Amino acid sequence: MMNRKEFQQYLQETIKDFLPESYADAKITFNEVIKNNDTHLTGISIARPGEHVVPNIYIENFWNDYQNGKNIDEIVGDIADMRIEYDTPGIGPEVTQKLMNYDVVKESLQIRLCDTQENQERLSNLVHTEHSDFSATYHVNLQETEEGTASMAVTQDLLKTWGVSVDQLHQDALAADMNRNPMFCDMGSMMESMMFGAEPKNLLDGNPDQGAGMGMYCLTNGVKIDGAGLILQGNIMQQIGEIVGGDFYILPSSCHEVIVVPEAVDIELKELSAMVQQINRTEVSREDCLSDHVQHYDRKEAVMENAEKRASRLEKEKAETKVAKKSIHERLGEKKQQSAAKKAEKAVNKAVKKDKGQEL
């Protein structure tokens, strides 16, 4: 059995045998890419002359297949098939010119969320903005299908080329995300959709019975890929507050969707936090994991914040208010005592003067 280095070398030497003749002069390289949660992946890129934007096909799963006994030539064939599938008219040599024109690409922008603390290395070269425990990164989607998205992250250099501000980028990305069919569904409807293929009822469409549910809900986009960024849409968050009838918790279940739990539901915060952590450890890959930190959305203030920090802050404010009230009572008590002491002193002085008068 080959080691990892030999495996990559075999891919590089044989991949053209499985590709059409048009790839005869293609350049084959391996690239290390930093993905979500600072996960390092190795991608193979196959670029024909004149192609400047080509997909990175990550080889980790193929390497695992090989270690589990899959025939190496079958694996090379699978990688070749994947490269051919990406060879669509939408991603050709002309895409480089399009990427340089901000007015052309701004409608293809997308916001993706990640945990700020878990992505320090990755964020160092990406344009990003911070929102509670999350950072929003910005991407140009070159191709979007239900199977996946071919995209390019917006770097500081690319932003400088465009000549736009971070705020303008953020606003345009928010607008573009609203064209990706935001969906807010109760979990029952979402599960039925996953099992039977029926389209779940989108509560954002303003159904008359939209406030009936009191359980858990899911917020994502139409293709259910990288939909967690929708929590930055102020109008959607306010609409969700109307649907669930008040404030709510946001469970960052993955970078593709979030789970919404109304505050009125009788589930303690520590249980919600434990649920998110368990799902992240057992059900979600590290690359798809969003965060362990449950968020709280205040409908009245239109503010999202870390739910545990909020609970601690409210507890501290409650304790400070209690101390302040106690202090007021103590000061009033001291004044009463001082007043009583003065009255007693006056009474004693008056009595002494009276006694002296009798003696005289």
Secondary structure, 3 states (H helix, E strand, C coil): CCCHHHHHHHHHHHHHHHCCHHHCCCEEEEEEEEEHHHEEEEEEEEECCCCCCCCCEECHHHHHHHHCCCCHHHHHHHHHHHHHHHCCCCCCCCHHHHHCCHHHHHHHEEEEEEECHHHHHHHCCECEEEECCEEEEEEEEEEEECCEEEEEECEHHHHHHHCCCHHHHHHHHHHHHCCCCCEEEEHHHHHHHHHHCCCCCCHHHCCCCCCCCCCCEEEECCCCCCCHHHHHCHHHHHHHHHHHCCCEEEECCCCCCEEEEECCCCCCHHHHHHHHHHHHHHCCCCCCCCCCCCEEEECCCCEEEEHHHHHHHHHHHHHHHHHHHHHHHHHHHHHHHHHHHHHHHHHHHHHHHHHHHHHC
